[in-house]
Amino acid sequence: MNVVQVSAVTFAIQSFVTLFVIFDPPGAAPIFLGLVADRTPKERRKLAVQAAGVSLLVISIFAIFGQLILDYLHISIASLQAAGGLLLLLVSLELLTGKDSGSTEARDKNVALVPLGTPLLAGPGAIVATMIFVQQVQNSAQAIGLVAAVLAVHIVIALVLISSTTILKVIKESGVNLLARIAGLLLAAISVQMLVDAIRAFIAQ
């Protein structure tokens, strides 16, 4: 019994650390700030929680039904990664060019759903890692440990995004614009890397 308990705790810790590195909440914070800079503090906090919630929902769905969904639709992980990369690239171009910035239409968009919740947070890497961990579960204790790890990671994500909004209180409008451009550049780099990885995967097939 003790061995199973230790194994479950170890499995949970390994899952948490791996998923935390893949989700990279500190890395997502600048992009989050660039997308919500024109929102009120209350809206920013709400979007931070929503982004973590959407990511948790997507990860949970793929953890339970992921392989079935991909097999049924004949979609490869590489295709999923390429689609996510293209979507992020479109968003990054809007941030870099300032397109629709501050407009009513832009403010009405729920960035917590796309691109924050998915594919930035719950992207192909996180989805695949979670599906692999699910396949490695050997008993109910490990299953509970994995669930706890996934929940803990998303709680940390929400806290990091919420705390990051304090930066917006000390920078002026010009600083917000600069932050949006930096966020766009980072998002463009992430999207290009996702596309490159997808192309490599296609070639390797």
Beta strands, then each sheet from edge to edge (+ up, - down):
end
